[in-house]
Amino acid sequence: MTALPIDTSVWTTAGEALLGEAIALRRAIHEDPELGLDCPRTTEKILKALQGLPLEIRQGPSTTGLVAILRGGGDGRTVLLRGDMDALPLQEDTGLDFRSRTAGAMHACGHDTHVAMLAGAARALSAERERLNGTVVFMFQPGEEGWHGARFMLEDGLLDDPKPDAAFALHVSPNIPSGVFASRTGPLLASADVVRIKVRGAGGHAAMPQDAIDPIPIACEIVTALQAFVTRRVPAFNPAVLTIAKIEAGTTNNIIPEDAHLTGTLRTMSETTRKQVQEGVKKLVHHVAAAHGATGEAEFDQGFPVTVCDGRIVELARRVTHEVFGAGAWRDMPHPMMGAEDFSYVLQQIPGAMAFLGATPEGGDWRTCCALHSNRMVLDETVMSRGVALHCAFAQAFLNGDAVV
């Protein structure tokens, strides 16, 4: 089989032709958001969008996610394209005609556009199926917003046969100029763990603190000590962010409580730093509390790993973007972001990369417009044509043998 060379017009034309369908699917998902691992209405919309295409559909027992497998005319490599589908527990305040109809749920992270772009790519690539030298796996994944959906789909074996040789994902952002793609080699996004701290003292009358062990000032001292620990014990070039975002203690004004509870988030850019900080926090909490005659314990809810992009896949995405849209359509990110992504689980097993796609709303300033996770976030929907095209061009280039993995 003769490999199909990258032809800018093939995929850009397909993306533009499918933009109307992508917008309609995106809006249908946006006004009907679902949370977590169980998103049956969203899955139903995806299946309807894929109806009639030459795809093998697989689902697992743990989530309502699905993979759709497109086998090309050649039996070369396998490439994975991924889009996530769940929303955030947030009350929408955009005023859009297609705003969320579900109280307390909103697509504020662009997952509705990710699904729409991936469905469009499935349709465009299906039309060229006989000219593809390999297999494309489309991964429609729920539970990205803290629910570990990618991990569950991996554990369900949905990516085992055929196992992809490379993986690629797009994530829209209103804080990047519209139509511009951006990524970097190495860490792209942070690990994300929840820290829970309990300080136990001895309750008593607020007027007689000497007869009690007040956990509140101990908790405050721990917060201050944690900031010093991060800045003095963690290397600046392999950083960590540790934020205590919630403190709970007490019931009224004249009672010293027995316990104080602290909750926060830990973000790191390497597993080494992640382990170092977790161990250090546990020691610090224990010893600061003990110095005041109290007990202190810290535990971590293990969240997403660091999202690490393979340089070979980033380079392929960069080159394909240049060829399809021109050199100005790609930006190399100078540093990682401290957000987190469960595509990291996929990248632990498969060489791959994630790229951001700028989607600043019309008339907005990408530097100041409402960001991801804002209840007022809106996007430029027209960039989805570029997302469809890049998914297709990347898949085709990889299947044709570009990038050594």
DAWOBEL-V628075 format. One record per residue. N is the residue number from 1. RES is the residue in one letter. PHI is phi in whole degrees, -180 to 180 (NA if undefined). Layout:
[[N | RES | PHI] [N | RES | PHI]]
//
This chain:
[[1 | M | NA] [2 | T | -84] [3 | A | -66] [4 | L | -79] [5 | P | -69] [6 | I | -65] [7 | D | -124] [8 | T | -50] [9 | S | -68] [10 | V | -59] [11 | W | -88] [12 | T | -68] [13 | T | -65] [14 | A | -63] [15 | G | -60] [16 | E | -66] [17 | A | -67] [18 | L | -94] [19 | L | -60] [20 | G | -60] [21 | E | -65] [22 | A | -64] [23 | I | -64] [24 | A | -63] [25 | L | -67] [26 | R | -59] [27 | R | -69] [28 | A | -63] [29 | I | -72] [30 | H | -63] [31 | E | -81] [32 | D | -132] [33 | P | -74] [34 | E | -133] [35 | L | -109] [36 | G | 77] [37 | L | -85] [38 | D | -112] [39 | C | -127] [40 | P | -66] [41 | R | -70] [42 | T | -67] [43 | T | -60] [44 | E | -62] [45 | K | -65] [46 | I | -64] [47 | L | -60] [48 | K | -65] [49 | A | -67] [50 | L | -92] [51 | Q | -58] [52 | G | 90] [53 | L | -87] [54 | P | -79] [55 | L | -120] [56 | E | -93] [57 | I | -101] [58 | R | -131] [59 | Q | -135] [60 | G | -113] [61 | P | -80] [62 | S | -91] [63 | T | -143] [64 | T | -93] [65 | G | -69] [66 | L | -150] [67 | V | -118] [68 | A | -122] [69 | I | -109] [70 | L | -113] [71 | R | -97] [72 | G | -80] [73 | G | -74] [74 | G | -110] [75 | D | -111] [76 | G | -83] [77 | R | -76] [78 | T | -123] [79 | V | -124] [80 | L | -105] [81 | L | -118] [82 | R | -126] [83 | G | -140] [84 | D | -97] [85 | M | -130] [86 | D | -88] [87 | A | -104] [88 | L | -110] [89 | P | -79] [90 | L | -149] [91 | Q | -87] [92 | E | -73] [93 | D | -141] [94 | T | -100] [95 | G | 77] [96 | L | -65] [97 | D | -63] [98 | F | -107] [99 | R | -62] [100 | S | -55] [101 | R | -99] [102 | T | -109] [103 | A | -61] [104 | G | 77] [105 | A | -143] [106 | M | -154] [107 | H | -83] [108 | A | -101] [109 | C | -123] [110 | G | 83] [111 | H | -64] [112 | D | -62] [113 | T | -72] [114 | H | -62] [115 | V | -63] [116 | A | -63] [117 | M | -66] [118 | L | -69] [119 | A | -64] [120 | G | -64] [121 | A | -64] [122 | A | -61] [123 | R | -69] [124 | A | -66] [125 | L | -70] [126 | S | -62] [127 | A | -67] [128 | E | -111] [129 | R | -53] [130 | E | -67] [131 | R | -100] [132 | L | -93] [133 | N | -94] [134 | G | 151] [135 | T | -123] [136 | V | -115] [137 | V | -110] [138 | F | -99] [139 | M | -107] [140 | F | -101] [141 | Q | -121] [142 | P | -87] [143 | G | 66] [144 | E | -79] [145 | E | -80] [146 | G | 92] [147 | W | -101] [148 | H | 64] [149 | G | -59] [150 | A | -62] [151 | R | -62] [152 | F | -64] [153 | M | -66] [154 | L | -65] [155 | E | -65] [156 | D | -74] [157 | G | 79] [158 | L | -71] [159 | L | -111] [160 | D | -83] [161 | D | -143] [162 | P | -83] [163 | K | -76] [164 | P | -63] [165 | D | -90] [166 | A | -155] [167 | A | -136] [168 | F | -145] [169 | A | -143] [170 | L | -115] [171 | H | -136] [172 | V | -71] [173 | S | -151] [174 | P | -74] [175 | N | -102] [176 | I | -132] [177 | P | -52] [178 | S | -56] [179 | G | 84] [180 | V | -95] [181 | F | -98] [182 | A | -147] [183 | S | -163] [184 | R | -161] [185 | T | -80] [186 | G | 90] [187 | P | -61] [188 | L | -106] [189 | L | -136] [190 | A | -86] [191 | S | -73] [192 | A | -143] [193 | D | -122] [194 | V | -95] [195 | V | -107] [196 | R | -125] [197 | I | -120] [198 | K | -125] [199 | V | -112] [200 | R | -114] [201 | G | -113] [202 | A | -143] [203 | G | -71] [204 | G | 179] [205 | H | -79] [206 | A | -65] [207 | A | -83] [208 | M | -131] [209 | P | -63] [210 | Q | -67] [211 | D | -94] [212 | A | -129] [213 | I | -122] [214 | D | -77] [215 | P | -77] [216 | I | -70] [217 | P | -63] [218 | I | -65] [219 | A | -62] [220 | C | -64] [221 | E | -64] [222 | I | -64] [223 | V | -59] [224 | T | -64] [225 | A | -65] [226 | L | -64] [227 | Q | -67] [228 | A | -66] [229 | F | -60] [230 | V | -65] [231 | T | -77] [232 | R | -109] [233 | R | -115] [234 | V | -108] [235 | P | -59] [236 | A | -65] [237 | F | -95] [238 | N | -138] [239 | P | -81] [240 | A | -141] [241 | V | -120] [242 | L | -126] [243 | T | -122] [244 | I | -90] [245 | A | -107] [246 | K | -151] [247 | I | -128] [248 | E | -128] [249 | A | -169] [250 | G | 84] [251 | T | -129] [252 | T | -159] [253 | N | -83] [254 | N | -121] [255 | I | -127] [256 | I | -80] [257 | P | -75] [258 | E | -81] [259 | D | -122] [260 | A | -133] [261 | H | -124] [262 | L | -123] [263 | T | -135] [264 | G | -160] [265 | T | -128] [266 | L | -119] [267 | R | -123] [268 | T | -139] [269 | M | -112] [270 | S | -157] [271 | E | -67] [272 | T | -64] [273 | T | -66] [274 | R | -57] [275 | K | -67] [276 | Q | -61] [277 | V | -69] [278 | Q | -60] [279 | E | -65] [280 | G | -66] [281 | V | -63] [282 | K | -61] [283 | K | -66] [284 | L | -61] [285 | V | -61] [286 | H | -60] [287 | H | -77] [288 | V | -63] [289 | A | -64] [290 | A | -63] [291 | A | -63] [292 | H | -109] [293 | G | 80] [294 | A | -108] [295 | T | -116] [296 | G | -139] [297 | E | -133] [298 | A | -125] [299 | E | -135] [300 | F | -122] [301 | D | -88] [302 | Q | -70] [303 | G | -99] [304 | F | -69] [305 | P | -72] [306 | V | -66] [307 | T | -87] [308 | V | -113] [309 | C | -93] [310 | D | -75] [311 | G | -58] [312 | R | -68] [313 | I | -76] [314 | V | -62] [315 | E | -62] [316 | L | -64] [317 | A | -62] [318 | R | -61] [319 | R | -66] [320 | V | -64] [321 | T | -61] [322 | H | -59] [323 | E | -70] [324 | V | -87] [325 | F | -119] [326 | G | 100] [327 | A | -62] [328 | G | -71] [329 | A | -87] [330 | W | -125] [331 | R | -129] [332 | D | -84] [333 | M | -72] [334 | P | -73] [335 | H | -154] [336 | P | -71] [337 | M | -113] [338 | M | -89] [339 | G | -69] [340 | A | -137] [341 | E | -149] [342 | D | -87] [343 | F | -62] [344 | S | -56] [345 | Y | -64] [346 | V | -65] [347 | L | -71] [348 | Q | -70] [349 | Q | -110] [350 | I | -132] [351 | P | -60] [352 | G | -173] [353 | A | -159] [354 | M | -118] [355 | A | -128] [356 | F | -90] [357 | L | -122] [358 | G | -64] [359 | A | -143] [360 | T | -60] [361 | P | -64] [362 | E | -56] [363 | G | 84] [364 | G | -94] [365 | D | -106] [366 | W | -61] [367 | R | -77] [368 | T | -127] [369 | C | -70] [370 | C | -57] [371 | A | -89] [372 | L | -54] [373 | H | 77] [374 | S | -85] [375 | N | -72] [376 | R | -113] [377 | M | -69] [378 | V | -130] [379 | L | -132] [380 | D | -84] [381 | E | -69] [382 | T | -66] [383 | V | -68] [384 | M | -62] [385 | S | -62] [386 | R | -70] [387 | G | -63] [388 | V | -59] [389 | A | -64] [390 | L | -70] [391 | H | -51] [392 | C | -67] [393 | A | -65] [394 | F | -63] [395 | A | -59] [396 | Q | -62] [397 | A | -63] [398 | F | -66] [399 | L | -66] [400 | N | -82] [401 | G | 105] [402 | D | -69] [403 | A | 75] [404 | V | -92] [405 | V | -131]]
//
